[in-house]
Amino acid sequence: MKLLTLLSRPELPLVSRSHRKVLIACLTTVLLAGTLRADTFVSDLPSLGQKDIRTQTEEAISGLRYLRFLNRESIATQDPALTYYLQQSTAPLLPFFATEQRPSELMIFGVNNRNFNAFALPGGLIGVHTGMMDQMTETAELQAIIAHELGHLALGHHARLAGARRDAMGMVIASFLLIPLAAQVDASLAAGVFYGAQGLAMQQQLAFSRSMEEEADRAAVNAMRSSGLPLQGIIDAYESMARYQRSQVGTVNSTYPGTHPDVVSRLADLRNRIAEINAPAPQADLSIPLCWVQTDFSLTVRSTTNACTQYKTRTELERQDQQRFWLDMLANHPANPYLIYRANEWLRRHAAADVDQLLRQRLMEQSRLLTDSWLVALSVLSSELYDHPADRERWIRSLYHSAPPNDLAAWAVLSQEFNLADRRALAFRAEAQSSWIKGEVAMAVRQLQRAIELTEIASERSAWQPILRRWEALLPG
């Protein structure tokens, strides 16, 4: 701090006024990096999808601290109409990213900055630069970028980055907080100092950052598709970003591409993904030949159709040939719930090497076509065939609402999922059904009574009480 004071003295020799400002800003970055790490990061972050209120609160504080700086320095826009526009643009995307966090906790705001950028911060904060909107043509482009930032939040990238790159991330968060300070020194230096400060840390973690950016890209594609928004908006947005980067080469902002590496290759990947999505989807084949069931239960197979003959051969194949068998069956009978479950069952028992990743990917693709099938939901949850927690939550809902009342595997998985999410009322409900299936009626009654006591949702209580009365009638005397 003494050095900062010294640099601020007007009589300091041999240092021009402009250089003095840059030195102050850079030194402030170092000081912030040293002082913020203690309260910005936690060493015991929960695993992705695990609910921990304390850690969520600490994350939120670090994000709100930055927003406080932006508000105090009038960097964040205070235009109600713009805020409303950003909220309305974001609203269609929220159902896809719905997790334990409530949508109302998301805060999206404009940032008075001429650079092409948007950012996500811990605690559910998303900032959108006015400079980015200046480069766009349609709202769908903005929604694509917002979907990308929502992907960062839903995928828990801040927690992962804090654990994997704590030292580097300390410098990045410090540079976030430095923007308003640099603007206070000299508004023209704000953007340059921000991206320059990020540079040192980002150079240490480009590979990890690229992985996270690609994950968020995929989440954005899925979110736009799920929300019924035009996928062309993603392509247009990234083309705008690429044009902006080309225009900044050799300027004070030319370090910007380092924060979002290799936009051109990411754009090519997105084009390929969207082309695959836009291709005619295979029609689901829901038919289940009796011979498949006969084969699985070692019964006599009498049919000689190709489907039966092919399926019967799987019992005679070596392990390395089994994967090809399942890939062929899924290609010949796409999106068949029975095949998806059996193939996934085989994969859980035998998969150990990278060669099985192709089968896993095929199962994920076909499962997405059958989100209303409880058997597919059970298959997905049993093997974690989903990209992020939002997918997981949808599969849990699908299984819970359609699981057969006498299927022990389905209710056991639901019990496990609800316990992991600390959803106690639903966990007791699932455990009660499992106990009932196992013939433990007295235990089932006690567990269902506990579920009714814990739930705060009237519709759940009214649905469970008739079941409780039926079970109580089975108790002796």
C-alpha positions, 0 to 999 in steps of 0.5 A: 500500500505504501508503494501505491501511495508513492506512485500516486504522488504527483512529484514522483520523478521519471514517471509520466502521468499515463505510465503512473496510472497503468502502474497503479492499476497493475499493482492493484491487480496483484494486491487484489489477487493476494487479498481476495483468494482467502474469501473468494475460494473454499477448499471443500467445494461439493461435487457437481449436483450436490446441495450445500447451502454454505458453499452456495452462499460463499459463491454468491458473496464473491459474485455479489461483491463484484456486482457491488463494484459495478453498481458503485462505479456506474459500470452496470447499466441502470436502465429498466427497459434493458433489464426487462429485455435481458430477462425476457430473452433469458426466460425461455432458456431457464426451464432447460437449466432448472436445477436445485437453484430457483430461477429467481436467483438468477440476476442478469444485467447490462454492462457499459463496455464496448467489448464483445463479451458476456460473463457468468459469475458465482451465485447466478450472475450474468453480465452482458456487455453493450458492446456485444449487443452492438455487434448483433442482429437478432435476439436469438444471437444474444440468447445463444450467448446467454445460454452459453453463460447459463451453461457455465453456471449449470455445469459448476465451472466456477467450483471446478475451476477453483479446485483445479486452478486456485492460484490462476483463478485468484488472479482472474477474480482480481481482474474482474474486481479491477474493472471499476477501479481501473475505470476510476483511474482512467476510463480508457484503460478499463478494458485493457487492464481487465483483459491484460490482467486476465492474460497472466492467469489465463495463459496458465489454464487455456487447456482447461478453459477450452474444455469448459468453453466447449462444454458450455457450447454444447449446453447452449446448443441443447438449451436453444433446441429444447427451448424452441429457439432458432439454432442459427442464432448460435452460428450468427453469434459466434460469427459476430464474435469471430468478426469482432476478434479479427477487428481487434487484432493489433489493438489494445483489446487484442488479448481478448481472444485468449479468454475465449480461445479458438472461436473459429474451431469452436464455430466449426464444431457448432456447425457440425453439431447443429447439422446433425441436430437438423438432420431428420431424426430417426423414428423410434422403433417401440416394437419388442419381439418376443424372441428378445425376451426369450433370449434374455431369459434363456427360453426357447426362441422359435421365430427365425426373423432377422431381428430374432436371429441377430439378437440370439447371436449376442450370447455367443459373442466375445466381449469386443464383439458385443459392443459392435452387436449393440451398436448394430441393434441400435442402428437397426431399431433406433430409440427402442426402450428395451434395447437401450435398457439392455445395452446399457445393462451390458455396458454397466457390467462390462465397460472399462475401456475407452472403446465403449465410449462410442456405445455410451454416446449412441445410448445418450443420443437415442435416450434423448428421443424418449424422455417420457419412457420410465425404462429409459429414465431408469437406464439413464440414471443408473449409468449417469447418461446425461450431460449436466445436472439439468438433464439429471433432474428431468430424468428423475421427474420422468421416472418418478411420475411414471415408475411402475408401483411394483418395480423395485429397481426404479424405486431404489434408484429414485430413493438414491437420487432423492437422498443425494439431493437431500429431498427428504420427503420424496426420499421417504416416499421412494423408500416406502414404495421399495419397502412395500414391494419387498413386503415390509408393509409396516415399514412402508407405512411408517416411511410414507407417514414420514413423507407426508409429515415432511412434504410442504406440497399440498398436491403430494400430500393429497396424492400420498394419503390414499396410498397410506390408507390402502397400506394401513388396511393391510396391517394385521389387526 
